[in-house]
Amino acid sequence: MHGGDLLNNSTLYREFLAEREEILRHKWLESEKAGRDIGFERALLDWMLKHRTPWRYARASAKRGR
């Protein structure tokens, strides 16, 4: 198995990528509202404080429902 295969098959890595995608989406939405780029760090902190826990809960619930 190659290192890339190990990463692609890693649940932790897939969760990281999904979370990063949500943060980038949040960054885009909040930047549009602000009329300027708010930056990744601000978007990350804002998303973690406002959305991370419910997002993780919904994601875990969806996985259990499969």
Secondary structure, DSSP 8 states (H G I E B T S, - for coil): --HHHHHHT-HHHHHHHHHHHHHHHHHHHHHHHHTS---HHHHHHHHHHHTHHHHHHHHHHHHHT-
